[in-house]
Amino acid sequence: MELVAHDDAQSFLDAAEPVLLRAEARHNLVYGISSTLIETPDAFPALHLWTVVSHGEPVLAMLMTPPYNLLVGTPADPSAVPFAAKTLMDHGVDLPGVTGALPEVDSFADEWERLTGGGRRLRMGHGVYAARSVRPPRSVGGEMRPAVPDDRDLLIDWFDAFAAESVPEDARHQEGETFVDRRFASSGGFVLWEEGEVVSMSGYGGETPHGIRIGPVYTPPRFRRRGYASALVAELSRRLLDDGRVYCFLYTDLANPTSNRIYMDVGYELVCESADYAFT
């Protein structure tokens, strides 16, 4: 096996496509970050893109945009994961942590712990969901509209509130202002649910060959338990599917049974579980 480094996101995707397409839904975050890098090459201060090649064929794709974790893909050959950990260690690569689907993320973390003598801490467990069709909830007042630049301050405030509530403090590396401006400049965007006033928000972006990712989704506490987030995600997903996508993806916090239930109620199905580990 050989670890191959790539200089840019397009060459990485071209090289990794055979292994990425084997599990497109599991690789939606790899695709999404790569599409962001293609649209805005300076989106992150640093960038590392790797494939593991065996007998001339890619068997694993990985990327890292420090200070974020290494993102490890689903291997075509399971032995590629411990090989990648050993090779990155030999090359002196410093990893803050690793994120990926189970079981490959555990395989990588196990090998990294063995090599370094360190440990790991689970920051978040995620569910990766996909929908090919949606079931809109009934009896939810209001309607969806696209967010516009005049909504920028609201979106920034709500993104920061979402991060404070949902993202572990040591994993918050992005300010709302940066995220919102980058999303407005990309092929993604935001939508809002209104019923007399704006009551819920959802972003979308991070395209894959056949899909697109939904999120973040945020409803202020005073507007919760009225079905706004369910209605917004269902309507946004329906429109994106009607535009020609085969499916939509989203991530949930596995520790939050409410969010997992409401997305399944509108048609999302669990693809896999994912873990975010910080190395200690």
C-alpha positions as CSV (number, residue, x, y, z in Angstrom):
1,M,0.0,0.0,0.0
2,E,1.0,3.6,-0.5
3,L,-0.2,6.9,1.0
4,V,-0.6,9.6,-1.7
5,A,-0.9,13.3,-0.9
6,H,-2.9,15.6,-3.2
7,D,-2.4,19.3,-3.8
8,D,-6.0,20.4,-4.3
9,A,-9.6,19.1,-3.8
10,Q,-10.3,18.4,-7.4
11,S,-7.3,16.2,-7.9
12,F,-8.2,14.5,-4.6
13,L,-11.8,13.8,-5.7
14,D,-10.6,12.6,-9.1
15,A,-8.2,10.1,-7.5
16,A,-10.6,9.0,-4.7
17,E,-13.8,8.8,-6.7
18,P,-13.9,5.0,-7.1
19,V,-13.7,4.4,-3.3
20,L,-15.9,7.4,-2.4
21,L,-18.7,6.3,-4.7
22,R,-18.8,2.9,-3.2
23,A,-20.4,4.5,-0.1
24,E,-21.6,8.0,-1.2
25,A,-23.9,8.6,1.8
26,R,-21.1,7.6,4.3
27,H,-18.8,10.0,2.4
28,N,-21.1,13.0,2.3
29,L,-18.9,15.0,4.6
30,V,-15.8,14.2,2.6
31,Y,-17.6,15.3,-0.6
32,G,-19.1,18.4,1.2
33,I,-15.7,19.7,2.4
34,S,-14.2,19.0,-1.0
35,S,-16.9,21.0,-2.8
36,T,-16.3,23.9,-0.4
37,L,-12.6,23.8,-1.2
38,I,-13.3,23.8,-4.9
39,E,-15.6,26.8,-4.6
40,T,-13.5,28.7,-2.1
41,P,-9.9,27.3,-2.1
42,D,-8.9,29.6,0.7
43,A,-11.8,28.5,3.0
44,F,-9.4,26.9,5.5
45,P,-5.9,28.0,6.6
46,A,-4.4,24.6,6.0
47,L,-5.3,21.5,4.0
48,H,-4.3,17.9,3.8
49,L,-5.8,15.4,1.3
50,W,-4.7,11.8,1.1
51,T,-5.6,8.6,-0.6
52,V,-4.3,5.1,0.2
53,V,-3.6,3.1,-3.0
54,S,-3.3,-0.6,-3.2
55,H,-2.2,-2.3,-6.5
56,G,-2.9,0.9,-8.4
57,E,-6.5,1.4,-7.0
58,P,-7.7,3.7,-4.2
59,V,-8.9,1.9,-1.1
60,L,-9.2,4.8,1.3
61,A,-9.7,8.6,1.3
62,M,-8.9,11.0,4.1
63,L,-8.7,14.7,4.6
64,M,-7.9,17.2,7.3
65,T,-8.4,21.0,7.5
66,P,-6.6,21.9,10.8
67,P,-7.6,22.7,13.5
68,Y,-10.4,20.2,12.6
69,N,-10.0,16.5,13.1
70,L,-8.8,14.0,10.5
71,L,-11.8,12.8,8.5
72,V,-11.4,9.1,7.6
73,G,-13.5,7.5,4.9
74,T,-14.9,4.0,4.5
75,P,-12.2,1.7,3.2
76,A,-12.5,-0.7,0.3
77,D,-9.8,-2.7,2.1
78,P,-10.1,-2.6,6.0
79,S,-6.3,-3.0,6.3
80,A,-5.9,0.4,4.7
81,V,-7.1,2.1,7.9
82,P,-4.4,0.9,10.3
83,F,-1.9,1.3,7.5
84,A,-2.9,5.0,7.1
85,A,-2.5,5.6,10.9
86,K,0.9,4.0,10.9
87,T,2.1,6.0,7.9
88,L,0.8,9.3,9.2
89,M,2.5,8.6,12.5
90,D,5.8,7.8,10.6
91,H,5.5,11.1,8.7
92,G,5.1,13.1,11.9
93,V,1.6,14.3,11.3
94,D,0.0,15.8,14.4
95,L,-3.7,14.8,14.7
96,P,-6.1,16.6,17.1
97,G,-8.5,13.8,16.7
98,V,-10.4,11.7,14.2
99,T,-13.9,11.7,12.8
100,G,-15.7,9.1,10.7
101,A,-18.2,6.4,10.4
102,L,-18.2,3.3,12.5
103,P,-16.4,0.9,12.6
104,E,-13.5,2.5,10.6
105,V,-13.1,5.5,12.9
106,D,-12.6,3.1,15.8
107,S,-10.1,1.1,13.8
108,F,-8.1,4.2,13.1
109,A,-8.3,5.5,16.7
110,D,-7.3,2.1,18.1
111,E,-4.2,2.0,16.0
112,W,-3.3,5.7,16.8
113,E,-3.6,4.9,20.5
114,R,-1.4,1.9,20.1
115,L,1.2,3.9,18.2
116,T,1.2,7.0,20.4
117,G,0.4,5.5,23.8
118,G,-2.2,8.2,24.2
119,G,-6.0,7.9,24.5
120,R,-9.2,9.3,23.0
121,R,-12.3,11.0,24.3
122,L,-15.7,10.8,22.5
123,R,-16.9,14.4,21.9
124,M,-20.0,13.5,20.0
125,G,-21.7,10.5,18.5
126,H,-23.7,11.3,15.3
127,G,-26.3,9.6,13.2
128,V,-25.9,10.0,9.4
129,Y,-29.3,10.0,7.8
130,A,-30.5,10.1,4.2
131,A,-33.9,10.7,2.5
132,R,-35.1,10.0,-1.0
133,S,-38.6,11.3,-0.4
134,V,-40.2,13.2,2.4
135,R,-43.5,13.2,4.4
136,P,-44.4,16.8,5.4
137,P,-45.8,17.1,8.9
138,R,-49.4,18.2,9.2
139,S,-50.9,21.2,10.9
140,V,-47.8,23.4,11.1
141,G,-48.5,27.0,10.4
142,G,-46.2,29.2,8.4
143,E,-44.1,28.8,5.3
144,M,-40.5,28.5,4.1
145,R,-38.6,31.3,2.3
146,P,-35.0,31.7,1.1
147,A,-32.7,33.7,3.4
148,V,-31.4,36.9,1.8
149,P,-28.4,39.1,2.8
150,D,-30.7,41.2,5.0
151,D,-31.1,38.1,7.2
152,R,-27.3,37.9,7.7
153,D,-27.3,39.2,11.3
154,L,-30.1,36.9,12.4
155,L,-28.3,33.9,10.7
156,I,-25.0,34.7,12.5
157,D,-26.7,35.0,15.9
158,W,-28.6,31.7,15.4
159,F,-25.6,29.9,14.1
160,D,-23.6,30.9,17.2
161,A,-26.5,29.9,19.4
162,F,-26.7,26.5,17.6
163,A,-23.0,26.0,18.1
164,A,-23.1,26.9,21.8
165,E,-25.9,24.5,22.4
166,S,-24.9,21.6,20.1
167,V,-21.1,21.6,19.6
168,P,-18.6,20.7,22.3
169,E,-16.5,23.8,23.3
170,D,-13.2,22.3,22.2
171,A,-14.7,21.5,18.8
172,R,-15.9,25.1,18.0
173,H,-13.4,26.4,15.4
174,Q,-15.7,28.4,13.3
175,E,-17.5,31.7,14.0
176,G,-21.0,32.3,12.7
177,E,-19.9,35.2,10.6
178,T,-17.4,33.1,8.7
179,F,-19.8,30.2,8.2
180,V,-22.7,32.4,7.0
181,D,-20.7,34.4,4.6
182,R,-19.0,31.3,3.2
183,R,-22.4,29.6,2.7
184,F,-23.9,32.7,1.0
185,A,-20.9,32.6,-1.4
186,S,-21.3,28.9,-2.2
187,S,-23.9,26.9,-4.1
188,G,-25.6,26.3,-0.8
189,G,-27.5,28.7,1.4
190,F,-30.1,29.1,4.1
191,V,-33.9,28.9,4.4
192,L,-36.2,30.3,7.1
193,W,-39.6,29.3,8.4
194,E,-41.9,32.2,9.0
195,E,-45.2,32.4,10.9
196,G,-45.7,36.1,11.5
197,E,-42.0,36.2,12.2
198,V,-38.9,34.1,11.6
199,V,-39.1,31.0,13.8
200,S,-36.6,28.5,12.5
201,M,-33.5,28.2,10.3
202,S,-31.8,25.6,8.2
203,G,-28.7,25.7,6.1
204,Y,-27.9,23.4,3.1
205,G,-24.7,22.8,1.1
206,G,-21.9,20.3,0.7
207,E,-22.9,18.6,-2.5
208,T,-22.1,15.1,-3.4
209,P,-22.5,13.6,-6.9
210,H,-26.1,12.7,-6.2
211,G,-27.1,14.6,-3.1
212,I,-26.7,17.5,-0.7
213,R,-26.4,18.0,3.0
214,I,-29.0,19.7,5.2
215,G,-27.9,21.7,8.3
216,P,-27.4,23.3,10.6
217,V,-31.0,23.4,11.8
218,Y,-31.9,25.7,14.7
219,T,-35.1,26.8,16.3
220,P,-34.9,29.3,19.3
221,P,-36.2,27.8,22.5
222,R,-39.3,30.0,22.6
223,F,-40.5,28.6,19.3
224,R,-39.8,24.9,19.9
225,R,-42.3,22.0,20.1
226,R,-44.5,23.5,17.5
227,G,-43.2,21.4,14.5
228,Y,-41.3,24.3,12.8
229,A,-38.0,22.5,12.4
230,S,-39.8,19.3,11.0
231,A,-41.8,21.4,8.5
232,L,-38.7,23.4,7.4
233,V,-36.5,20.3,6.9
234,A,-39.3,18.5,5.1
235,E,-40.0,21.4,2.7
236,L,-36.3,22.1,2.1
237,S,-35.6,18.5,1.4
238,R,-38.6,18.2,-0.9
239,R,-37.4,21.2,-3.0
240,L,-33.9,19.9,-3.2
241,L,-35.1,16.5,-4.3
242,D,-37.4,18.1,-6.8
243,D,-34.4,20.0,-8.2
244,G,-32.9,16.6,-9.2
245,R,-31.0,15.3,-6.2
246,V,-31.4,11.6,-5.5
247,Y,-31.2,12.1,-1.8
248,C,-30.5,14.6,1.0
249,F,-28.3,14.0,4.0
250,L,-28.1,15.3,7.5
251,Y,-26.3,14.7,10.8
252,T,-28.0,14.3,14.2
253,D,-26.7,14.1,17.7
254,L,-27.3,10.6,18.9
255,A,-27.6,11.9,22.4
256,N,-30.7,13.9,21.4
257,P,-33.5,11.4,20.7
258,T,-35.9,14.3,19.8
259,S,-33.9,15.3,16.7
260,N,-33.5,11.8,15.6
261,R,-37.2,11.1,15.9
262,I,-38.4,14.2,14.0
263,Y,-36.1,13.6,11.0
264,M,-37.2,9.9,10.8
265,D,-40.8,11.1,11.0
266,V,-40.4,13.2,7.8
267,G,-38.7,10.4,5.9
268,Y,-35.0,10.2,6.8
269,E,-33.4,6.8,7.4
270,L,-30.3,6.0,9.3
271,V,-27.3,5.2,7.1
272,C,-24.6,4.8,9.7
273,E,-23.4,6.0,13.0
274,S,-20.3,8.3,13.3
275,A,-18.0,9.4,16.0
276,D,-15.9,12.5,16.8
277,Y,-12.9,11.6,18.9
278,A,-10.4,14.0,20.5
279,F,-7.0,12.4,21.0
280,T,-5.5,12.9,24.5
